[in-house]
Amino acid sequence: MAPTTRRNSALAKKIATLKLTLAPLVPLPSGPPHPAFPKTLMAFHLLTEAELDSIAHYYHQSTPGPWSDHYPASMNWDKDFLAKPTATITAATGHTRRLSEQEKEFLTDLLKTVDELQHPVIPSQPESDDSSSSRNPYAGLSEKDRIRIKRRKVGKFIGLVGMDTPVDEIAGRIQASLDRAIERSREELRRNEEVMLRRRKMA
């Protein structure tokens, strides 16, 4: 078979695959499928980030509720982890809470464990004192990576194959969450120290 014929045959197979029809998923407890729910595999790959976010919300995955766990699959949609860079993280009450010493120790140990899983120490190479962003490949997701992860989560949710979560992404997401928790704790501690310092000066 000539190279051109093989290329044409491969292209025809890819086009046929992209034309595969997807079964619509209805929301719980009832209602029509999401307006942007992809009708074909091609349409799935063309979903915008806004549409992916909207689908996650429509099927109770980014906004947990009583129906979130009753779907055949879960998106495991971490809004903080998948937020755009301009998004701000605020507690539900609008207040931050200082971590206890026990919580700090737990987070520190867990962070160290995740770091060791991601970057095992090779005897011939000394450990480097890198910043958290270099230890955590998901600390600053690019727009392309963020959309790719969202698309994979939606794909797994609607039953597409090959959409399983990579182990390094799980570890990265855990570490990103821990980084945020520790940073919030440090910021709260800094503010408390400033308040105490002002009170001492006024006394």
N, C-alpha and C positions, 0 to 999 in steps of 0.2 A: 504494500500500500504506500502510495506516494506521501511525502510529508504534508503537502497541501491538503490531500484528502483526509489524512489523520487529524490535522488541525480543524478542518471543517466538521469532521465527525465529533470531535471533542467539544467544539463550539455549539453544535446542535444539541448535544447532551446537556450542556450547561443551561442553554436556553430552555430546554424542556423541563429541567429541574426547577428553574426560576418561575416557570408557569404553573407549578404545582399549586393546587387550590388548598387553602387552609380552612379548616372548620371554624366557624365563628364561636366565640365564647360569650355566654350571657352572664351578666353580673348577678350576684345574689342580693336579695332573695328573688328578684325578678327584674325584667327590663330588657331592652334591646342591646345588642353588642355595642361596644364603643364605636362612635362614628368613624374613627380612624383605624379600626381593627383591620389588619391587612387581609385582603382576600386571596393573595398569592404570596409565594415566597419572595418574589421580586418586590412586591409592595412592602413586605416586612423589612427588607434591607434598605428601603427608601424612607422609612419612618424618621421624622425629625426628632430632635431632643425634646421639643415641646410636646410632640405627640406621644413619645415614650413616657414622659412625666405624667401626661394626662391619662394614659392607659393605666399606669401604676396607681394613680389616684382613683380612677373609675372602678377598678377591681379591688379596692380596699387594701392595697399593698403598701403604699407610701403614707397612707392615713389609716392606721389600724382601727378596726372596729369589730363588732360582733361577728361579722362574716369573713374576716380576713383569713382565718385558719380553716375555712370550710371548702376552699377550692382544692382541686386535685394536686396543685403544686403551690409553692410559696416563692415570691420574688426575693425575699430577704432583703428588702429595700431599705438601706441605711441612708436616711435623708442627709445626715451630716457628712457622711463619707462621699456621697454622690452630689453634694451641693456645688453650685457654681462658685467660682472664687469670690464673687461679690457678695455671696450670701453670708449673713452673720448668724452665729450660734447663740441662742438665748434660751435659758431654762424656761420651763413652762410657767413658772411663777414670776419670771423676770428677775430672779435673784440668784446669786451664786452661793454655793455652800463650801466652806472650808473642809477639806478632807481630814479625817482623823489620822493619827499616826499609823494605826493598823491598816487603814485603807491605803495610805501612802506606801507602806511596806509591801502590801499585796500588789499594788500597781507597778511598783519598781521591780519586784521579782518577776511579774508576768511580762513586763516590757523586756527584761533581760532575757527571758526564755524565748520570746518571739524573735528577738534580735539574734540569739544564738542559732535558732532554727533557720533564719534567713541567711545568716553569714557565719557558718561554722569556722572556727579558728583553724587555719592550716599551720602546722608546726613550723614550717620553713618561713612563714610570713608573720611578722609582729602585728599585734592588734593596733588598729589606728583609731584615733579619737575623732571620728567623723561626727558631723552634726546630725540631728535627728532626721533631717530631710534626706541625707545621703543614706542613712540606715533604712529609711522607709521609702520604698519606691512609689508609694501611693500618697505621700504627704502632699504632693502638688500635682494632681492629675492634670494631664493636658486635656483640652476639649475633646480631642479625638479619642483618647483612652476612656474618658468619662462616658461618652456616648456609646462606645463599644461595649462597656460593662453594662450600661442600661439596656442596650439592645439584647445582649446575651441573657440578662435577667428576664426580660419580657419574652424572649424566645423560649426559654426553659419553662416559663409559666404557661405558655400556650401549647406546649408539647413538642417543640422542635428538638431533634436529636443534636448531639454535639455541643450542648450549651451548658455543660457542667462547670462549676466554679473552680478555677485553678487554685491549688494549695497556696501559692505565693500571694494570690489576691486575698485569701482569707487571712493569712498572717499579716499582710499589709494593712488590711482594714482594721484588724484588732489593734495593731500598733498605732495607726492613725487616731483611733478613738482614745487610746491611752495617752498619746501625745497631747491631744486636746484637753483631756482631763487633768493632766499634770500641769499644763500651761495655765489652765483656769485656776488651779490651786495655787500656783506661784503668784499669779496676778492678785488673787485675793489676799494672800499672805503679805505681798508688797503693800497693798492698800491698807491693811490692818496695821502694819508697821509704821506707815506714814501718819495714820490717825493717832497712834500711841505716841509718836514723836511730837506731834503738834500739841497733844495734851500735856506732855511733860514740859514743853516750853511755856505753856500757858499757866502751869502750876506755880 
